[in-house]
């Protein structure tokens, strides 16, 4: 398929859904994980009798009923339409593109309007063993409105990180377990190499209530490194191996942290060759550590 505005430019699946003058949706987030959408009626719908009846969220890459959420649109009293996404509505992890159902005209993508995400800043969920629902609205690279969703239990929220050439010291908080203090007794952080599932490094945690700290050694991550990029994913594991939680940072208002929370790579004298090691957040906001060859000094 090509872009009718530029026949030489092929469109992506997201670009092909963009139509002229789509409406904008304002979003308000609540601390429980719910979202409220307020929007004007799309152009060409004169009068409330012709207003669209539903807001539609479609999970990117999905292909069944579980990958679609339909929310009724009702007048909000200010001449606009409102749809409410409660935190209790199940949404699988992923990126959900936001549309309005325009009847025979089909679904129409929405543009982002004003976003009130203050309730997400420094969010600290209450005690519960139910999965933690996190939804953050954001503007895509093409300027459309989407929602990033996470659903995790248990969840290990990464906090402050301190770095030096010996390793990474981090803080975190464990959520969505019945007894965090008991769960964390004897627990450890496990670094898993993406190169080989047999490559694992561990670091004990020190726990205080539901909070924990850990220190992961950079030289240990480099001990068997043979050059090139190697990525280690960080997990929090119970002492008996009966449960685990991916270390991630999702309890705030930043949907994509990879380009926002940037940490330096520090030099490490690895046995194979000079290395550069540093943490980063993945496209899913999970915490990982990257080992790579140290660039030559110019």
C-alpha positions, 0 to 999 in steps of 0.5 A: 500500500502507498500513501495517497499523499505521496505515491512513492512512499509506502505506508506502515500499518499505523500510517494507513489508518490515518484519515483527514482531521481526526479528533483529539482525545484528552486523557485523565489517568487515575492512580488505580490504573484507569483512564478517562477519554474526552473527545469532540465528535469527529468531523461530519457527525452533525448532532448527537444522533450521529455521534459515534457510539464507542471508543475502540482500543486495538492491541497492536499485533493482536488478532482475536477478541481479547485484543479489542476493548470497546468502551461506550461513548456518552455525552460528558455534559460539555458538548463532548464525548466521554469513555471510561476505561476502568482498571478492572477491565483486562488488557494484555501487555502491549501497545493499544492503538486508540480509535473511535467507531464511526459506523459504516466509515469504520474505525478512525484513529484519534490524536492525543489531546491534553493528558493529565497524568499527575496521579501516575507520578511516584505511584505506590499501589496498595496491598493486593495480590491481584495483577498490577494494571498500568496504562500510560497514554502516549503519542506515537511517532506518527502523532496518533494516540496509543496506550501502553499497558502492563499487567504484572504480578508479582512486580519488582519496581526498579528505583534509583541506580548508582553506578561505578566501574565495579558494578550497579547498586539499585533499589526496588520495591516488590508489589502484588505478593501476599507477604513481601517481607517473607517473599524477599527473605533470602531473595536475589537478583538474577542476571540472565544472558540473552546469548545463552540461558546457561549464563546466569549471575546472581546478587543477594538482596537486602530487604526492609519490608517491601523495599530491597537493595542489591549490588551487581558486579560488572566484572562478573558479567564480563568474566566469560564475555567474548566480545560483541554486544551481550545483554543481561536481563534482570529478575528478582527471584524468591530464594526457593525459585518458586516465584520471580518478577522482572525488574522494571520501571512502570509506576510513573508517567513515562511510557517509553523510558529507553530514550529518557532514562539514559545511563553511561557505559563505564569501562571495565577491564574484562579478561577478553578485551576492554569492555563498556558496561551500563544499565538501560531500560528496554522497549518494555521498560524492563531493566537490563545491563549491556556489555559491549566492546569499549570504543577506541579512544580518539 
